[in-house]
Amino acid sequence: MRKMVLTLSATMLALGLSLPAQTLPAQTDSKGAELPKPATVTMQVQSDLNQLMRGVLYPASNVVFFAQLDNPADVKFVPGKDPSMATDPLSSTFGGWQAVENAALALSESANLLLIAGRNCANGVPVPINNPDWPKFVQQLRDAGMKAYKAAQSKNQDKMVDAADTLSAACAGCHRKWRERPRPADRCK
């Protein structure tokens, strides 16, 4: 990485370019000066709930669950493979306990995605974000993710077992209410 940065800097110098310096806005008298208005960002739904679960929550949960029985510090890079190209977060450039920390944070942050209006379940039924239980379950997920993050920071597998139990309970509560139905067409109802 260091070699690449030095090579990039040398190449840019040879071309007469430089890395832009970060500049701070000039300080002005706050009397009469208008603050810039923040950009308006519209939240957009790009996936249904099942796709979000399979793409973000399920893989991140598996990384957290892994740390119950196996020590993430023992996961080694695959010889002859570039860890930056690894599909397993535990053996990637940001592997080991850092992968568990990152997965736990992804779970907590994904709680925000579960609250975006306009998302549907895989069967086309709107996600029940207006049901009073939905934000409770989402908060349980957020809290479970943060508990797992703190446990991963401690690198203590006993704490990971407790955090994984909390995560599993958070998932199960929501799944019992909306997912575990005899017919997939009845999910989210």
Protein Blocks (a to p, Z undefined) as FASTA:
>chain_A
ZZmmmmmmmmmmmnopacddddddddddfehpacddddddddddfbdfklmmmmmmmmmm
mmmmmmmmpcfklpccdehiafklpcbfklmmkgcjllmmmmmmmmmmmmmmmmpghiac
fkopacfklbmklmmmmmmmmmmmmmmmmmmmnopaklmmmmmmmmmmmmmmmmmmmmmc
fblklgoZZ
